[in-house]
Amino acid sequence: MKQESSLRAAQLRAQTDLQKQVMGMQGDVGKLDVKRGEAHVKQQDADTRRAELMLQRDALLNQIVDQEIDRRMVENKDNVSKTGTMARDKYNKVPYEIG
């Protein structure tokens, strides 16, 4: 009877140890899952930030292009000469025409 109780106690200890190890491994797996999730969120944040920066870059480039177009339009308006207009056979549309 004493041997049976010792055997039973040893089995219970072994099962308890095994369950502790299984729980420890599950905890480790859970921690890894959490870390993987955090890494995924960080990657998504980085992708979002990159996309925002690309949109800002495109907006700035468009603004620069618009400013350049406006500047050229002003230059062309100021640099229209009567001679150039006449040379292009546009006599009825001479800018700054007198009379």
Beta strands, then each sheet from edge to edge (+ up, - down):
end
